[in-house]
Every structure is written in structure tokens, then in C-alpha cells.
Amino acid sequence: MKRIIIISISLLLTGCLGETAKGYITKTCTKEEYANNSKISKTITIKSKSENIETIEIKEIYDKDLDVLDSKKSEQVYYKTENGITLDINNNEYKYTINPEKISDDIKERFNIKKEQHKQIKQYEDMGYTCK
């Protein structure tokens, strides 16, 4: 019994229980789309605390080279002038990282960002995503 208490206290003090113990909830939504005979895998990770969204990460992976690189590079340059959003490009993988508290209303509208996690997840499910 003493051993269990000591192990539990150690886990709590070292933070080994992770973000869940700190009140964070992370949900992931996935969807596959096809364009010009190419598969686009989309994964959206929503991290929230007390139901308020802290970050949204949107990852798009194209199985072939599509003619989107120039467009994505233009977006990347534009987002460098905006607060709360970045776009990382790595081969055929594009990753948006969004902080809803810092982005402009235009970016909120472009990505349909909601404040509460359950509303955001419902929206993605309505768009055909599977969320877990």
C-alpha cells in the first residue's frame, strides 16, 4: 500500500500523467479526400482546456505532387504577417498551427474557428470528419 502511494505521488510530482492531469483535452479528427486522382489525408488536432480551444493543428498530406505548392507558399508568406497562425511546408505535407485567441477575425472565418471544442468538433463531423 505504501509503495502505491509513493509511486502515485512520484507520478504527480514529475508530471508523468501528462496534459490530461493539467486539464487539457486533445481530440483528433480525420478525413480523406480525393482531387485530380490524388488522395489528401487531413488530420485536425484540437487541444482545449475547460472546453476553450487552445490550439488547432491542421495537417494535410498529399500522396502525389499536386500543383498546390505555389499557393501554399503564398499562404505561408501571408501568415507570417498574421498573429496566431503558422504554416509549415515539408514536401507534400502542410501543417497549419492556429491559436484561436490570437488570430484575426478573417482567419477565424477562413478556417471556421469556434471558441468551444464541442462546437468545433460538431462542425468537423458535419463536414465528414471522424473525430475521436
C-alpha positions as CSV (number, residue, x, y, z in Angstrom):
1,M,0.0,0.0,0.0
2,K,2.8,2.3,0.9
3,R,4.5,1.6,-2.4
4,I,1.4,2.6,-4.4
5,I,1.1,5.9,-2.5
6,I,4.8,6.7,-3.2
7,I,4.5,5.8,-6.9
8,S,1.3,7.9,-7.2
9,I,3.0,10.9,-5.6
10,S,6.0,10.5,-7.8
11,L,3.9,10.5,-10.9
12,L,2.0,13.6,-9.8
13,L,5.2,15.5,-8.9
14,T,7.1,14.6,-12.0
15,G,4.2,15.4,-14.3
16,C,4.2,11.9,-15.8
17,L,0.4,12.0,-16.1
18,G,0.8,14.5,-18.9
19,E,-1.5,17.2,-20.1
20,T,-4.7,15.3,-19.1
21,A,-3.7,15.8,-15.4
22,K,-3.3,19.5,-16.2
23,G,-6.9,19.8,-17.5
24,Y,-6.1,19.6,-21.3
25,I,-8.2,17.5,-23.6
26,T,-7.0,16.7,-27.1
27,K,-9.3,15.4,-29.8
28,T,-8.3,14.3,-33.3
29,C,-10.5,14.5,-36.4
30,T,-9.5,12.7,-39.7
31,K,-10.8,12.7,-43.3
32,E,-9.6,11.6,-46.7
33,E,-10.5,13.5,-49.8
34,Y,-9.6,13.0,-53.5
35,A,-8.7,15.6,-56.0
36,N,-7.2,15.0,-59.5
37,N,-6.7,11.3,-58.8
38,S,-4.7,12.2,-55.7
39,K,-5.5,11.3,-52.1
40,I,-5.4,14.1,-49.5
41,S,-5.3,12.9,-45.9
42,K,-6.4,15.6,-43.4
43,T,-5.8,15.4,-39.7
44,I,-7.0,18.1,-37.3
45,T,-5.9,18.0,-33.7
46,I,-7.8,20.2,-31.2
47,K,-6.3,20.9,-27.8
48,S,-8.5,22.6,-25.3
49,K,-8.7,23.4,-21.6
50,S,-12.0,24.0,-19.8
51,E,-13.7,23.5,-23.2
52,N,-11.9,26.5,-24.6
53,I,-9.7,25.8,-27.6
54,E,-6.0,26.5,-27.0
55,T,-4.6,25.3,-30.4
56,I,-5.7,23.7,-33.6
57,E,-3.3,21.9,-35.8
58,I,-4.4,21.1,-39.3
59,K,-2.2,18.7,-41.3
60,E,-2.8,18.0,-45.0
61,I,-0.8,15.2,-46.6
62,Y,-0.9,14.8,-50.4
63,D,0.0,11.4,-51.8
64,K,1.2,13.0,-55.1
65,D,2.6,16.3,-56.2
66,L,-0.3,18.5,-57.0
67,D,0.0,22.0,-58.2
68,V,-0.6,23.5,-54.8
69,L,2.9,24.3,-53.7
70,D,2.9,27.9,-55.1
71,S,-0.5,28.6,-53.4
72,K,0.7,27.2,-50.1
73,K,3.9,29.2,-50.2
74,S,1.8,32.3,-50.8
75,E,-0.3,31.4,-47.8
76,Q,2.8,30.8,-45.8
77,V,4.2,34.3,-46.6
78,Y,0.8,35.9,-45.8
79,Y,0.6,34.1,-42.4
80,K,4.0,35.4,-41.4
81,T,2.3,38.8,-41.2
82,E,-0.5,37.5,-39.1
83,N,-0.6,36.7,-35.3
84,G,-1.5,33.2,-34.0
85,I,-1.1,31.2,-37.2
86,T,1.8,29.5,-39.0
87,L,2.1,27.2,-42.0
88,D,4.9,24.7,-42.2
89,I,5.7,23.1,-45.5
90,N,7.6,19.8,-45.7
91,N,7.4,18.1,-49.2
92,N,3.8,17.1,-49.7
93,E,2.8,17.9,-46.1
94,Y,1.3,21.2,-45.0
95,K,0.7,21.9,-41.3
96,Y,-1.2,24.9,-40.0
97,T,-0.9,25.7,-36.3
98,I,-3.6,28.1,-35.1
99,N,-4.0,29.8,-31.7
100,P,-7.7,30.9,-31.7
101,E,-7.1,33.6,-29.0
102,K,-4.5,35.4,-31.2
103,I,-5.9,35.2,-34.7
104,S,-7.8,37.8,-36.6
105,D,-11.5,37.6,-37.4
106,D,-10.5,37.0,-41.0
107,I,-8.5,33.9,-40.1
108,K,-11.3,32.7,-37.8
109,E,-13.7,33.0,-40.7
110,R,-11.4,31.3,-43.2
111,F,-10.9,28.3,-41.0
112,N,-14.4,28.4,-39.4
113,I,-12.9,28.6,-35.9
114,K,-15.2,28.3,-32.9
115,K,-14.4,29.1,-29.3
116,E,-15.6,25.9,-27.7
117,Q,-14.2,22.5,-28.5
118,H,-17.6,20.7,-28.7
119,K,-18.8,23.2,-31.3
120,Q,-15.6,22.9,-33.4
121,I,-15.8,19.1,-33.3
122,K,-19.5,19.1,-34.3
123,Q,-18.6,21.3,-37.2
124,Y,-15.9,19.0,-38.4
125,E,-18.2,16.0,-38.0
126,D,-20.8,17.8,-40.2
127,M,-18.0,18.2,-42.8
128,G,-17.4,14.4,-42.9
129,Y,-14.5,14.1,-40.4
130,T,-14.3,11.2,-38.0
131,C,-13.4,12.6,-34.5
132,K,-12.0,10.7,-31.5
